[in-house]
C-alpha cells in the first residue's frame, strides 16, 4: 500500500493521503548543534520545502528560527512521523526532542 506525501499551501502543511497532518507554526525541540549554539533548539517551523520517507521516518525539510537566540535557517530533514503497515503515525513532537535525520546515528534495518 502506498502513502501519498505532499507539501500544501505554499509550504504550510504536510499532507498524508490528502489529510493535513503537520503544520508550520509548531514549536519543536531540536538537538541540532549545527543550527545554533543553544543546547536544545526551540525551533518554530515557518515553511516546509520538501518531504521524504526513507523506510524509517517521514521527514520534512523546513526553514524557521530558534526563538531563544534568533538564529534562522534550515536545520536539515526533521522527522515528524513514520509509516507502519501502510498507515502514517505522528511522532509526539510536543514532548520529544527531534534530531535532524542527517546527524542521527544509523541503525541496521532488516
PyMOL commands that set and color helices and strands:
alter all, ss='L'
color gray80, all
select helices_A, chain A and resi 9-11+101-103
alter helices_A, ss='H'
color red, helices_A
select strands_A, chain A and resi 5-8+13-16+19-23+27-30+41-53+58-66+72-84+87-90+97-98
alter strands_A, ss='S'
color yellow, strands_A
deselect
rebuild
show_as cartoon
